Amino acid sequence: MSKKPLQPDEVLSFGRKNYFLFAAAILIIAVGYLTLSKGSMTLAPILLVLGYVILIPIAIIIK
């Protein structure tokens, strides 16, 4: 069984907005780990969830 080639609208296209959101997610995650190492038990989990669960999926999904 051979696979049919992907159409242009089926391929994920990453633009400037996607890379900006990925960079923002990485920055938020880094700040989350930094605050976690300083002992914050309220801000750190919020930042980590924001980065991993919200920003990274949005960066992948948005066209």
ZIFEN-V59492 format. One record per pair of residues at least 12 apart in sequence whose ideal C-beta (glycine too) atoms are under 10 Angstrom apart, sorted by the first residue. I is the first residue (numbers start at 1). J is the second residue. D is the distance in whole Angstrom. If there is no record, write none. Layout:
BEGIN
I_J_D ; I_J_D
END
This chain:
BEGIN
9_63_10 ; 12_60_7 ; 12_61_9 ; 12_63_8 ; 13_63_7 ; 14_59_8 ; 14_60_9 ; 14_62_10 ; 14_63_9 ; 15_62_9 ; 15_63_8 ; 17_58_10 ; 17_59_8 ; 17_62_6 ; 17_63_9 ; 18_58_9 ; 18_59_5 ; 18_60_7 ; 18_61_9 ; 18_62_6 ; 18_63_8 ; 19_59_8 ; 20_59_8 ; 21_54_10 ; 21_55_6 ; 21_56_8 ; 21_57_10 ; 21_58_6 ; 21_59_4 ; 21_60_9 ; 21_61_10 ; 21_62_7 ; 22_55_8 ; 22_56_7 ; 22_58_10 ; 22_59_5 ; 22_60_9 ; 23_55_10 ; 23_59_9 ; 24_50_10 ; 24_51_8 ; 24_55_6 ; 24_56_10 ; 24_58_10 ; 24_59_8 ; 25_50_8 ; 25_51_5 ; 25_52_8 ; 25_54_8 ; 25_55_4 ; 25_56_5 ; 25_57_9 ; 25_58_8 ; 25_59_6 ; 26_51_7 ; 26_55_9 ; 26_56_9 ; 26_59_10 ; 27_47_10 ; 27_51_8 ; 27_55_9 ; 28_46_10 ; 28_47_5 ; 28_48_8 ; 28_49_10 ; 28_50_6 ; 28_51_4 ; 28_52_9 ; 28_54_9 ; 28_55_6 ; 28_56_10 ; 29_47_7 ; 29_48_6 ; 29_49_10 ; 29_50_9 ; 29_51_4 ; 29_52_7 ; 29_55_8 ; 29_56_8 ; 30_47_9 ; 30_51_9 ; 31_43_9 ; 31_44_9 ; 31_47_6 ; 31_48_9 ; 31_50_10 ; 31_51_9 ; 32_44_5 ; 32_45_8 ; 32_46_8 ; 32_47_3 ; 32_48_4 ; 32_49_8 ; 32_50_8 ; 32_51_6 ; 32_52_9 ; 33_47_9 ; 33_48_7 ; 33_51_10 ; 34_47_9 ; 35_47_7 ; 35_48_9 ; 36_48_7
END
